[in-house]
Amino acid sequence: MPKSWVEKNNLKPGDLINVDEGSADLVLSPNILEEAKKLKEIIIEVENKSLNLIKTEIVSAYLNNYNTIELIGKNLDKHVIEIKGIVRNLTGLEIMEQTSTRLVSRDLINVSDISIQNIIKRMDMITRAMIDDAILCLEKKCHYQSVEHRDADINRLYYLGFRTIKNAMNNPMVAKKLDMNMWELHSGKMIMMRIEEIADRQKRICKLFSEADLNEDTLDEFRKIKQDLRQRYHNVMKAYYNDDKKIAYNIETTNKAFIGKCNKFLETLCPECQDSEKGKTADSNISIQSTVAKAKIIEDTKATITFIKYIARTVLNID
């Protein structure tokens, strides 16, 4: 047997190997029942580090599939409440030990209980609700805090899916448990990434509505754009679930026209932005904050349209 294959699968003398003779080929695979979970541990020093840096290191360790994450430092108590919140927002991590200078969390997830398709479906459902929230925010009928909570749920699912896929790409036995080949794992990661980006844009748009001064005519026009965007998102996810290349092609070929529609709307929504680009002096009575918010709303909307297109391209690349 090839040495590289033996090393990749962590095989040792005496390990059992499955033999599949059900076709013209002879297929050898590691015996999953004989797999021994190799635990990874990491120690993170928190002394003299900002909370943002500590968070980045914890999330990075989680995504790199460390099973035990230990944080140590004399000033651990300074950020302990925030750090515990970070750990609890990472699915599967549980705090096992805690002192004034040490906090240990361990991964308790069983990879056999994880389904990438279920993670994508849950992310999809939450993102649909966030798009609906963005439409409600136009009419000031939603609370931004609820949108933030949904975005946190999306991030939690994305992190779980990402670390699971990375683990599977490095361990064929995990990939076999997930019943996914390498291209399916890659495609799943791309779909999750685009859904997370779409959700993040909806959160931004909801927040920006409170800063933008939109009249009734503008609200009606933008509501139509958001309804069209909502339908495009529903269509592209339908294309993904049903492997419908026809829908995916339609999303791809109409993307440029939809972006053009947003650009045209921006001219109506924010004429001061156009005047500024042409070197004209903007009306001093126009709120700079409102102008920036309007421009950002359209840019985030266009970004959402582009991410939907990327999902369609992923569908087109799935055999």
C-alpha positions in Angstrom: 0.0 0.0 0.0 1.2 3.6 -0.7 3.1 5.1 2.2 1.3 8.5 1.8 -2.1 6.8 2.0 -1.1 4.9 5.1 0.1 8.1 6.8 -2.9 10.2 5.7 -5.2 7.7 7.3 -3.1 7.3 10.5 -2.8 3.5 10.0 -0.6 1.4 12.2 0.6 -2.2 12.0 -2.3 -4.5 12.9 -5.1 -2.0 11.9 -8.0 -3.5 10.0 -8.8 -2.4 6.4 -12.1 -2.8 4.6 -12.0 -4.5 1.2 -14.8 -3.8 -1.3 -15.0 -6.3 -4.2 -18.5 -5.3 -5.4 -17.2 -3.9 -8.7 -14.5 -4.4 -11.3 -12.2 -2.5 -8.9 -10.8 -3.6 -5.6 -11.4 -0.7 -3.1 -9.5 -0.5 0.1 -10.6 1.8 2.9 -9.7 2.2 6.6 -12.0 0.4 9.0 -13.9 3.3 10.6 -14.7 1.1 13.7 -11.0 1.0 14.4 -10.5 4.7 14.3 -9.0 6.2 17.4 -9.7 9.9 17.8 -6.5 11.9 17.9 -7.0 14.7 20.4 -5.4 18.1 19.7 -4.7 20.5 22.5 -3.7 24.2 22.5 -2.7 26.7 25.2 -3.5 30.4 24.6 -1.8 33.0 26.7 -4.1 35.9 27.4 -1.6 38.1 29.3 -1.5 41.6 28.0 -3.7 40.8 25.0 -6.8 42.7 23.8 -10.2 41.0 23.9 -10.3 41.1 20.1 -7.0 39.2 19.8 -8.1 36.6 22.4 -11.3 36.1 20.5 -9.5 35.7 17.2 -7.1 33.1 18.7 -10.0 31.1 20.3 -12.0 31.0 17.1 -8.9 30.1 15.0 -8.2 27.2 17.4 -11.8 26.0 17.1 -11.8 26.2 13.3 -8.5 24.3 13.3 -10.2 21.4 15.1 -8.4 21.7 18.5 -10.3 19.5 20.9 -9.0 21.1 24.1 -8.5 24.9 24.3 -6.8 26.1 27.4 -6.5 29.8 28.3 -4.1 30.9 30.9 -3.0 34.3 32.3 -2.8 36.3 35.5 -5.4 38.8 34.1 -7.8 36.2 32.9 -10.5 37.5 35.3 -10.4 40.9 33.4 -12.1 39.4 30.4 -13.5 36.1 31.8 -17.2 37.0 31.3 -16.6 37.9 27.6 -14.3 34.9 27.1 -17.0 32.5 28.4 -19.5 34.1 26.1 -17.1 33.5 23.1 -16.6 29.9 24.1 -20.3 29.2 24.5 -21.0 30.7 21.1 -18.8 28.0 19.5 -21.0 24.9 19.1 -19.7 21.8 20.9 -17.3 23.6 23.2 -18.0 23.2 26.9 -16.1 24.8 29.8 -14.8 22.0 31.9 -12.4 23.8 34.3 -12.1 27.4 35.5 -9.9 29.1 38.1 -8.7 32.8 38.4 -5.8 32.1 36.0 -7.0 29.2 33.9 -10.0 28.2 31.8 -10.3 24.9 29.9 -12.9 24.1 27.3 -13.3 20.8 25.4 -15.0 19.8 22.2 -17.8 17.3 23.0 -19.2 17.0 19.4 -19.5 13.6 17.8 -18.8 14.0 14.0 -21.3 11.2 13.3 -24.1 13.4 14.6 -23.3 16.3 12.1 -24.9 16.8 8.7 -23.5 19.5 6.4 -26.8 19.5 4.5 -28.7 20.1 7.8 -26.3 23.0 8.7 -26.9 24.6 5.3 -30.7 24.2 5.6 -30.7 25.8 9.1 -28.5 28.7 7.8 -30.8 29.1 4.9 -33.9 29.3 7.0 -32.4 32.0 9.3 -31.1 34.0 6.3 -34.6 34.0 4.7 -35.9 35.4 8.0 -33.2 38.1 8.0 -34.1 39.1 4.4 -37.8 39.4 5.6 -36.6 41.4 8.6 -34.8 43.8 6.2 -38.1 44.4 4.4 -39.9 45.0 7.7 -37.2 47.4 8.8 -38.1 49.6 5.8 -41.4 50.1 7.5 -39.8 50.3 11.0 -41.6 47.2 12.1 -38.6 45.1 13.2 -36.0 45.4 16.0 -32.3 45.4 15.1 -31.4 43.4 18.2 -33.4 40.4 16.8 -31.5 40.6 13.5 -28.2 40.7 15.4 -29.2 37.5 17.3 -30.0 35.8 14.1 -26.7 36.8 12.6 -24.9 35.3 15.7 -26.8 32.0 15.0 -25.6 32.1 11.4 -22.0 32.6 12.5 -22.2 29.7 15.0 -23.5 27.3 12.3 -20.9 28.5 9.8 -18.1 27.9 12.2 -19.4 24.4 13.0 -19.7 23.6 9.3 -16.4 25.0 8.4 -14.4 23.1 11.1 -16.3 19.9 10.2 -15.5 20.2 6.5 -11.9 21.1 7.2 -11.6 18.0 9.5 -13.2 15.8 6.7 -10.8 17.2 4.1 -7.8 16.2 6.3 -9.3 12.9 7.4 -10.9 10.5 4.8 -12.6 8.5 7.6 -14.5 11.6 8.7 -15.4 12.4 5.0 -16.8 8.8 4.8 -18.9 9.3 7.9 -20.3 12.5 6.3 -20.9 10.5 3.1 -19.3 13.4 1.0 -16.4 13.4 -1.5 -13.8 16.2 -1.7 -15.7 18.2 -4.3 -19.0 18.0 -2.3 -17.1 19.1 0.8 -15.7 22.1 -1.1 -19.1 23.0 -2.6 -20.7 22.8 0.8 -18.1 25.1 2.2 -18.7 27.6 -0.6 -22.5 27.5 -0.1 -22.1 28.1 3.6 -19.7 31.0 3.0 -22.1 32.8 0.6 -25.1 32.3 2.9 -23.1 33.7 5.8 -22.1 36.7 3.7 -25.7 37.3 2.6 -26.9 37.2 6.2 -24.2 39.6 7.2 -25.3 42.1 4.5 -28.9 41.9 5.7 -27.8 42.8 9.2 -25.9 45.8 7.9 -28.8 47.0 5.8 -31.2 46.8 8.8 -28.9 49.0 10.8 -28.4 51.5 8.0 -32.2 52.1 7.6 -32.2 54.0 10.9 -29.6 56.4 9.5 -31.0 56.9 6.0 -33.8 59.5 5.4 -36.1 57.8 2.9 -39.3 59.3 1.6 -42.4 57.2 0.9 -41.8 57.0 -2.9 -38.3 55.8 -2.3 -39.4 53.2 0.3 -41.9 51.8 -2.2 -39.3 51.4 -4.9 -36.7 49.9 -2.7 -39.3 47.5 -1.3 -39.8 46.2 -4.8 -36.1 45.6 -5.2 -35.9 43.8 -1.9 -38.9 41.6 -2.8 -37.1 40.7 -6.1 -33.9 40.0 -4.2 -35.8 37.8 -1.8 -37.2 35.8 -4.7 -33.8 35.4 -6.3 -32.4 34.0 -3.1 -35.3 31.6 -2.7 -34.8 30.5 -6.3 -31.0 29.9 -6.0 -31.5 27.8 -2.9 -34.1 25.8 -4.7 -31.6 25.3 -7.5 -29.1 24.0 -4.9 -31.5 21.6 -3.2 -32.9 20.2 -6.4 -29.7 20.5 -8.5 -31.7 22.6 -11.0 -29.2 23.9 -13.5 -31.9 25.8 -15.4 -32.7 28.1 -12.4 -28.9 28.5 -11.7 -28.3 29.6 -15.4 -31.2 32.1 -15.1 -29.7 33.6 -11.9 -26.3 33.9 -13.6 -27.5 35.4 -16.9 -29.8 38.0 -15.2 -27.4 39.2 -12.6 -25.9 42.1 -14.6 -29.4 43.5 -15.4 -30.3 43.4 -11.7 -27.1 45.2 -10.7 -27.9 47.8 -13.3 -31.4 48.2 -11.8 -29.8 48.9 -8.4 -27.4 51.5 -9.9 -30.3 53.3 -11.6 -32.1 53.3 -8.3 -29.0 54.8 -6.6 -29.2 57.8 -8.9 -32.7 58.5 -7.7 -32.1 57.6 -4.1 -28.9 59.5 -3.7 -28.5 62.3 -6.3 -26.0 64.0 -4.1 -23.7 61.0 -4.5 -23.8 61.4 -8.2 -23.2 65.2 -8.0 -20.2 64.6 -5.8 -18.7 62.1 -8.3 -19.1 64.7 -11.1 -17.4 67.4 -9.1 -20.5 69.4 -8.2 -21.2 70.8 -4.8 -23.7 68.9 -2.7 -26.5 70.6 -1.0 -25.2 71.6 2.5 -28.7 70.9 4.0 -28.4 67.2 3.0 -27.2 65.1 5.9 -23.8 63.5 5.3 -24.8 60.6 7.5 -28.0 60.0 5.5 -26.1 60.2 2.2 -23.5 57.6 3.3 -26.2 55.3 4.7 -28.1 55.4 1.4 -25.0 54.6 -0.6 -24.1 51.7 1.7 -27.6 50.3 1.6 -27.4 50.0 -2.2 -23.8 48.6 -2.1 -24.8 46.0 0.4 -27.8 45.1 -1.7 -25.6 44.7 -4.8 -23.2 42.6 -2.8 -26.1 40.3 -1.8 -27.0 40.0 -5.5 -23.4 39.0 -6.3 -23.3 36.4 -3.5 -26.5 34.9 -4.8 -24.8 34.6 -8.2 -21.9 32.8 -6.6 -24.2 30.2 -5.1 -25.7 29.7 -8.6 -22.2 29.2 -10.0 -21.5 26.6 -7.3 -24.6 24.8 -8.3 -23.5 24.8 -12.0 -20.2 23.3 -10.9 -21.7 20.4 -9.0 -21.9 17.2 -11.2 
